[in-house]
Amino acid sequence: MSKIIGWTVHGDGRKIAPGAVVAPEERLSWPRTVGIGMQHVVAMFGATLLVPTLTGFPVNTTLLFSGLGTIIFLLITRNRLPSYLGSSFAFIAPLMASQNQGFGAQTGSILVTGLALVLIGFIVKAAGRKVIDAVMPPTVTGAIVALIGLNLAPAATTNFQSQPLIATVTMVTIVLATIAGRGMIARLGILIGVVVGWVFAAITGNLGEGAAQAIDEADWLGLPEFNTPEFNLSAIAVALPVLVVLIAENVGHVKAVSEMTKRDLDDLAGDALVADGIATALAGGFGGSGTTTYAENIGVMAATRVYSTAAYWVAAGFAIALAFVPKFGALIFTIPTGVLGGATMVLYGLIGMLGIRIWLDNKVNFNNPVNLTCAAVALVAGIGNLTLTLGSVALEGIAWGSVGVIVAYPAATWLYGHLGEGAGTHRAS
């Protein structure tokens, strides 16, 4: 294998042997890497643009800073942790709650939240991996990764039900391409499924009224809209609880990629938090949405077995370029909800199963009541999207499930070891 532009070519650059994976420091041939990078763009695009659409933020600006944030993340994690930074859904509720404070106050709250995440990242770096080992053992990690994917299940089924025929065509295409396809057909199954679903929707007249006109009227080139942040204590207080979700998602991403690549990446947990914090602060400083590591792209990696960071550089480059092409954004917005439903039925399910795989690979003992009970409660909170309000902030299932299992697990372990059947014998593992 020869090393080219920082990445070692995997095998012959065309095929992946059964059971093998393309590691972060490896890549396939550039045409194949570009194809997989485009698949990452497709996977993140709908969700990344949904956040600014719901909150009223400029779409092109958000897309620009998601691409720049991804590059920052790859640089700070030294190209060892494949990840795409897209718009964080956790910011939707606080941003909508602070709409009356003005757009500047909203972006200021994103900036401050990002800086707080940077600080937490440096604390984790200073304390070392023992913090991660203590707070995120396999029982906890598997539960968080599983609930992140399964929490999204209602969104997938809702989109699926909106256009069941189109969704079925999309999902079946992805499944067939991934399972029965060979070579790059299998690797690009999700992208192929989305394209086939879009074409089928166009043929059957289900693209949506005015789709063609919207694409035609959109400009080919245009500058993103930039804004200046303002600092409003009320808006900042509403946004800061988002830190809980961002920490859980970033650490969960590190653990998920560690499991998929069979590498110990715990030393990058602090770097991941710092990188996401910088990316979020940068976005908030210029009018973009806050960012986070993206579960959709974990699903793409699980499906393709390609963990090359080169594909993420390609994805980031495309996102930045497309931020200056309003016509492409208009095209993406014509993707029917049924197509998204068919694709996310597969992607979100893969994320949920990855959490279960973490349990299996680490031989988590579910005869132990601590493991069984803590994981069970966390999963139900996540899947049922338990939503409770603290003050003016509504925290949803990912936050409660993640925080719950992180807090409950050590407490339950202590109780079991000192008062329960495990007293004087063994600890939960």
C-alpha positions as CSV (number, residue, x, y, z in Angstrom):
1,M,0.0,0.0,0.0
2,S,1.3,3.4,-0.8
3,K,0.7,6.6,1.1
4,I,-0.8,9.5,-0.9
5,I,-1.7,13.0,0.4
6,G,-1.9,11.8,4.1
7,W,-3.9,8.7,3.5
8,T,-2.8,5.1,2.8
9,V,-4.6,3.5,-0.1
10,H,-6.7,0.5,1.2
11,G,-5.7,-2.6,-0.8
12,D,-6.1,-1.9,-4.5
13,G,-8.3,1.1,-3.8
14,R,-11.4,-0.6,-5.2
15,K,-12.5,-3.5,-3.0
16,I,-12.9,-4.2,0.7
17,A,-12.2,-7.7,1.7
18,P,-14.9,-9.6,3.7
19,G,-14.6,-8.6,7.4
20,A,-12.2,-5.7,6.6
21,V,-12.8,-2.0,7.0
22,V,-11.3,1.1,5.5
23,A,-9.6,2.7,8.5
24,P,-9.6,6.5,9.2
25,E,-6.1,6.9,7.9
26,E,-6.9,4.9,4.8
27,R,-8.9,5.7,1.7
28,L,-10.2,4.0,-1.4
29,S,-9.5,5.5,-4.9
30,W,-10.4,9.1,-5.2
31,P,-13.5,8.6,-7.4
32,R,-14.8,6.1,-4.8
33,T,-13.9,8.4,-1.9
34,V,-15.7,11.3,-3.6
35,G,-18.7,9.1,-4.1
36,I,-18.8,8.1,-0.4
37,G,-18.2,11.7,0.6
38,M,-21.3,12.7,-1.5
39,Q,-23.2,10.0,0.4
40,H,-22.3,11.6,3.7
41,V,-23.5,15.0,2.3
42,V,-26.8,13.4,1.3
43,A,-27.1,11.7,4.7
44,M,-26.6,14.9,6.7
45,F,-28.3,17.4,4.3
46,G,-31.9,17.0,5.3
47,A,-31.4,17.1,9.1
48,T,-28.7,19.9,8.9
49,L,-31.0,22.1,6.9
50,L,-34.1,21.2,8.9
51,V,-32.8,23.1,12.0
52,P,-32.4,26.5,10.3
53,T,-35.7,25.9,8.4
54,L,-37.6,25.4,11.7
55,T,-35.8,28.2,13.6
56,G,-35.6,30.8,10.8
57,F,-31.9,30.8,10.6
58,P,-30.2,31.3,7.1
59,V,-29.9,27.9,5.5
60,N,-26.8,28.7,3.4
61,T,-24.9,30.1,6.4
62,T,-25.7,27.0,8.4
63,L,-24.5,24.8,5.6
64,L,-21.2,26.8,5.3
65,F,-20.4,26.5,9.0
66,S,-21.3,22.8,9.1
67,G,-18.6,22.3,6.5
68,L,-16.1,24.6,8.2
69,G,-16.9,23.0,11.5
70,T,-16.2,19.5,10.1
71,I,-12.8,20.6,8.9
72,I,-12.0,22.1,12.3
73,F,-13.1,18.8,13.9
74,L,-10.9,16.7,11.6
75,L,-7.9,19.0,12.3
76,I,-8.2,19.1,16.1
77,T,-8.8,15.3,16.3
78,R,-5.7,14.9,14.0
79,N,-7.7,13.0,11.3
80,R,-8.2,10.1,13.6
81,L,-12.0,10.5,14.3
82,P,-14.2,10.4,11.2
83,S,-17.2,12.7,11.8
84,Y,-19.5,15.3,10.2
85,L,-20.7,18.2,12.2
86,G,-24.2,19.1,11.3
87,S,-26.9,21.2,12.9
88,S,-27.8,20.1,16.4
89,F,-31.5,19.4,17.0
90,A,-30.9,20.2,20.6
91,F,-30.8,23.9,19.8
92,I,-34.3,23.9,18.2
93,A,-36.3,24.2,21.5
94,P,-34.1,27.0,23.1
95,L,-33.9,28.9,19.9
96,M,-37.6,28.9,19.4
97,A,-38.1,29.8,23.1
98,S,-35.9,32.9,22.7
99,Q,-37.2,34.1,19.3
100,N,-38.7,37.2,21.0
101,Q,-35.2,38.1,22.2
102,G,-34.1,38.7,18.6
103,F,-31.8,36.9,16.1
104,G,-28.7,38.5,17.5
105,A,-29.5,37.2,21.0
106,Q,-30.1,33.7,19.6
107,T,-26.8,33.5,17.8
108,G,-25.1,35.0,20.9
109,S,-26.5,32.1,23.0
110,I,-25.1,29.6,20.5
111,L,-21.7,31.3,20.7
112,V,-21.6,31.2,24.5
113,T,-22.8,27.6,24.6
114,G,-19.9,26.7,22.2
115,L,-17.4,28.4,24.4
116,A,-18.7,26.5,27.4
117,L,-18.3,23.2,25.5
118,V,-14.7,24.2,24.7
119,L,-14.0,24.6,28.4
120,I,-15.6,21.3,29.3
121,G,-13.4,19.7,26.5
122,F,-10.2,21.0,28.1
123,I,-11.3,19.7,31.5
124,V,-11.8,16.3,30.0
125,K,-8.4,16.5,28.3
126,A,-6.7,17.5,31.5
127,A,-8.4,14.7,33.6
128,G,-7.6,12.0,31.0
129,R,-9.5,9.0,29.8
130,K,-10.2,7.9,33.4
131,V,-13.1,10.3,33.4
132,I,-14.5,8.6,30.3
133,D,-13.9,5.1,31.8
134,A,-15.6,6.1,35.0
135,V,-18.6,7.9,33.5
136,M,-19.1,6.0,30.3
137,P,-18.5,2.2,30.8
138,P,-19.9,-0.1,28.1
139,T,-23.3,-0.5,29.7
140,V,-23.8,3.3,29.7
141,T,-22.2,3.8,26.3
142,G,-24.3,1.2,24.6
143,A,-27.5,2.6,26.1
144,I,-26.7,6.2,24.9
145,V,-25.7,5.1,21.4
146,A,-28.8,2.9,21.1
147,L,-31.2,5.6,22.4
148,I,-29.8,8.3,20.2
149,G,-30.7,6.2,17.1
150,L,-34.0,4.8,18.4
151,N,-35.1,8.2,19.7
152,L,-35.2,9.2,16.0
153,A,-37.5,6.3,15.1
154,P,-40.7,8.4,15.3
155,A,-39.3,10.9,12.8
156,A,-38.5,8.1,10.4
157,T,-41.9,6.4,10.7
158,T,-43.7,9.7,10.4
159,N,-41.9,10.5,7.1
160,F,-42.4,6.9,5.9
161,Q,-46.2,7.1,6.5
162,S,-46.5,10.3,4.7
163,Q,-45.7,8.7,1.4
164,P,-45.5,4.9,2.0
165,L,-45.0,3.8,-1.6
166,I,-42.1,6.2,-2.2
167,A,-40.6,5.3,1.2
168,T,-40.9,1.6,0.4
169,V,-39.2,2.0,-3.0
170,T,-36.4,4.0,-1.3
171,M,-35.9,1.6,1.6
172,V,-36.0,-1.6,-0.6
173,T,-33.5,-0.1,-3.0
174,I,-31.1,0.7,-0.1
175,V,-31.5,-2.7,1.4
176,L,-31.0,-4.5,-2.0
177,A,-28.0,-2.3,-2.9
178,T,-26.4,-2.8,0.5
179,I,-27.0,-6.5,0.9
180,A,-27.1,-7.9,-2.7
181,G,-24.9,-5.2,-4.4
182,R,-21.1,-5.6,-4.9
183,G,-18.3,-3.2,-4.7
184,M,-19.3,0.5,-4.8
185,I,-22.9,-0.4,-5.3
186,A,-23.0,-1.7,-1.8
187,R,-21.0,1.1,-0.4
188,L,-23.2,3.8,-2.0
189,G,-26.5,2.0,-1.2
190,I,-28.0,5.0,0.7
191,L,-27.2,7.5,-2.0
192,I,-28.5,5.1,-4.7
193,G,-31.7,4.6,-2.7
194,V,-32.3,8.4,-2.3
195,V,-31.7,9.0,-6.1
196,V,-34.0,6.1,-7.1
197,G,-36.6,7.3,-4.6
198,W,-36.4,10.9,-5.9
199,V,-36.7,9.7,-9.6
200,F,-39.7,7.5,-8.7
201,A,-41.4,10.4,-6.9
202,A,-40.8,12.6,-10.0
203,I,-42.2,10.0,-12.3
204,T,-45.3,9.5,-10.2
205,G,-45.8,13.3,-9.7
206,N,-45.0,13.3,-6.0
207,L,-42.2,15.9,-5.8
208,G,-44.5,18.6,-4.4
209,E,-46.2,21.5,-6.0
210,G,-43.9,24.2,-7.3
211,A,-40.8,22.0,-7.0
212,A,-39.6,22.6,-10.6
213,Q,-40.4,26.3,-10.4
214,A,-38.4,26.6,-7.1
215,I,-35.4,25.0,-8.7
216,D,-35.6,27.1,-11.8
217,E,-36.0,30.4,-9.9
218,A,-33.1,29.7,-7.5
219,D,-29.8,31.5,-8.4
220,W,-26.7,29.4,-9.3
221,L,-24.4,31.5,-7.1
222,G,-25.1,33.5,-4.0
223,L,-23.3,34.6,-0.8
224,P,-24.4,33.3,2.6
225,E,-26.0,35.8,5.0
226,F,-23.9,36.8,8.0
227,N,-25.1,38.3,11.2
228,T,-23.6,39.8,14.4
229,P,-24.3,38.1,17.8
230,E,-25.6,39.9,20.8
231,F,-25.3,38.7,24.4
232,N,-28.6,38.4,26.3
233,L,-28.5,36.6,29.7
234,S,-32.0,35.2,29.3
235,A,-31.3,33.7,25.9
236,I,-28.0,32.3,27.1
237,A,-29.6,30.7,30.2
238,V,-32.2,29.0,27.9
239,A,-29.5,27.6,25.6
240,L,-26.9,26.4,28.1
241,P,-28.7,23.1,29.1
242,V,-28.0,22.0,25.5
243,L,-24.5,21.2,26.7
244,V,-25.8,18.0,28.3
245,V,-26.9,16.7,24.9
246,L,-23.8,17.9,23.1
247,I,-21.5,16.2,25.6
248,A,-23.5,12.9,25.3
249,E,-23.6,13.0,21.5
250,N,-19.9,13.7,21.2
251,V,-18.7,11.2,23.7
252,G,-21.2,8.7,22.3
253,H,-19.8,9.3,18.8
254,V,-16.2,8.7,20.0
255,K,-17.4,5.4,21.6
256,A,-19.3,4.4,18.6
257,V,-16.4,4.9,16.2
258,S,-14.1,3.2,18.6
259,E,-16.3,0.2,18.5
260,M,-16.7,0.2,14.8
261,T,-13.0,0.6,14.1
262,K,-11.9,-1.6,17.0
263,R,-9.6,1.1,18.2
264,D,-9.3,2.9,21.6
265,L,-10.1,6.5,20.8
266,D,-11.0,7.6,24.4
267,D,-8.0,10.0,24.3
268,L,-9.9,12.0,21.6
269,A,-13.0,12.6,23.8
270,G,-11.7,15.9,25.0
271,D,-10.5,17.0,21.6
272,A,-13.9,16.1,20.1
273,L,-15.7,18.4,22.7
274,V,-13.2,21.2,22.1
275,A,-13.6,20.9,18.3
276,D,-17.4,20.9,18.4
277,G,-17.3,23.8,20.9
278,I,-15.2,25.8,18.5
279,A,-17.3,25.0,15.5
280,T,-20.5,25.9,17.4
281,A,-19.0,29.2,18.7
282,L,-17.8,30.0,15.2
283,A,-21.3,29.3,13.7
284,G,-23.0,31.4,16.4
285,G,-20.5,34.2,15.8
286,F,-21.6,34.7,12.2
287,G,-25.3,33.6,12.2
288,G,-25.2,29.8,11.7
289,S,-26.8,27.0,13.8
290,G,-25.0,25.2,16.5
291,T,-23.3,21.9,15.5
292,T,-22.8,18.4,16.8
293,T,-21.4,15.1,15.6
294,Y,-24.0,13.5,13.3
295,A,-25.7,10.1,13.9
296,E,-26.8,9.9,10.3
297,N,-23.1,9.7,9.2
298,I,-22.4,6.9,11.8
299,G,-25.1,5.0,10.0
300,V,-23.4,5.6,6.6
301,M,-20.1,4.3,8.0
302,A,-21.8,1.2,9.5
303,A,-23.4,0.5,6.2
304,T,-20.3,1.1,4.0
305,R,-17.5,-0.1,6.4
306,V,-15.6,3.0,5.2
307,Y,-14.3,5.1,8.1
308,S,-11.8,7.1,6.0
309,T,-11.5,10.8,7.1
310,A,-10.8,11.6,3.5
311,A,-14.5,11.0,2.7
312,Y,-15.3,13.6,5.4
313,W,-12.9,16.2,3.9
314,V,-14.7,15.6,0.6
315,A,-18.1,16.0,2.3
316,A,-17.0,19.2,4.1
317,G,-15.7,20.6,0.8
318,F,-19.0,19.9,-1.0
319,A,-21.0,21.5,1.9
320,I,-18.9,24.7,1.7
321,A,-19.2,24.9,-2.0
322,L,-22.9,24.2,-2.0
323,A,-23.4,27.0,0.6
324,F,-22.7,29.3,-2.3
325,V,-25.1,27.5,-4.7
326,P,-28.7,28.3,-3.8
327,K,-30.0,26.2,-6.7
328,F,-28.6,23.0,-5.2
329,G,-30.3,23.8,-1.9
330,A,-33.5,24.3,-3.8
331,L,-33.0,20.8,-5.4
332,I,-32.4,19.2,-2.1
333,F,-35.5,20.7,-0.6
334,T,-37.5,18.9,-3.3
335,I,-36.6,15.5,-1.8
336,P,-40.0,14.2,-0.7
337,T,-40.5,13.2,2.9
338,G,-41.2,9.7,1.8
339,V,-37.7,9.4,0.4
340,L,-36.3,10.7,3.7
341,G,-38.5,8.2,5.6
342,G,-37.3,5.2,3.6
343,A,-33.6,6.2,4.1
344,T,-33.8,7.0,7.8
345,M,-35.7,3.8,8.5
346,V,-32.3,2.1,7.7
347,L,-29.9,4.8,9.1
348,Y,-31.6,5.3,12.5
349,G,-32.0,1.5,12.9
350,L,-28.3,1.0,12.2
351,I,-27.4,3.5,15.0
352,G,-29.7,1.7,17.5
353,M,-28.2,-1.7,16.6
354,L,-24.7,-0.3,17.0
355,G,-25.5,0.4,20.7
356,I,-26.6,-3.2,21.1
357,R,-23.4,-4.3,19.4
358,I,-21.4,-2.4,22.0
359,W,-23.0,-4.4,24.7
360,L,-22.4,-7.7,22.9
361,D,-18.8,-7.0,22.0
362,N,-18.0,-6.0,25.6
363,K,-20.0,-8.9,27.0
364,V,-22.2,-6.7,29.2
365,N,-23.9,-9.0,31.7
366,F,-27.6,-8.3,31.7
367,N,-28.2,-10.9,34.5
368,N,-26.8,-8.1,36.6
369,P,-29.8,-6.0,37.8
370,V,-27.7,-2.8,37.7
371,N,-27.0,-3.2,34.0
372,L,-30.5,-4.4,33.2
373,T,-32.4,-1.7,35.0
374,C,-30.3,1.3,34.1
375,A,-30.2,0.4,30.4
376,A,-33.9,-0.4,30.4
377,V,-34.9,3.0,31.9
378,A,-32.6,4.9,29.6
379,L,-33.9,3.2,26.5
380,V,-37.5,3.9,27.4
381,A,-36.8,7.5,28.1
382,G,-35.0,7.8,24.8
383,I,-37.4,5.8,22.6
384,G,-40.5,7.3,24.2
385,N,-38.9,10.8,24.0
386,L,-39.6,11.7,27.6
387,T,-39.9,15.5,27.5
388,L,-39.8,17.4,30.7
389,T,-39.6,21.2,31.2
390,L,-37.0,22.9,33.4
391,G,-38.0,26.5,33.7
392,S,-38.5,27.6,30.1
393,V,-36.4,24.8,28.6
394,A,-37.9,21.5,27.4
395,L,-35.4,18.7,27.6
396,E,-36.2,15.7,25.5
397,G,-35.5,11.9,25.6
398,I,-31.9,12.0,24.5
399,A,-31.0,14.4,27.3
400,W,-33.0,12.6,30.0
401,G,-32.0,9.1,28.9
402,S,-28.3,10.0,28.6
403,V,-28.1,12.0,31.9
404,G,-30.2,9.4,33.6
405,V,-28.0,6.4,32.8
406,I,-24.8,8.4,33.5
407,V,-26.0,9.5,36.9
408,A,-28.0,6.3,37.8
409,Y,-25.4,3.7,36.8
410,P,-22.7,4.6,39.4
411,A,-25.3,5.2,42.1
412,A,-26.9,1.8,41.4
413,T,-23.5,0.1,41.3
414,W,-22.7,1.5,44.7
415,L,-26.1,0.4,46.1
416,Y,-25.8,-3.1,44.6
417,G,-22.2,-3.5,45.9
418,H,-23.0,-2.3,49.4
419,L,-26.6,-3.1,50.1
420,G,-27.8,-5.6,47.4
421,E,-26.9,-9.1,46.4
422,G,-23.5,-7.9,45.2
423,A,-22.5,-6.7,48.7
424,G,-19.0,-8.0,49.4
425,T,-18.8,-10.2,46.3
426,H,-18.5,-8.3,43.0
427,R,-19.4,-5.0,41.3
428,A,-21.6,-4.5,38.3
429,S,-19.8,-4.7,35.0
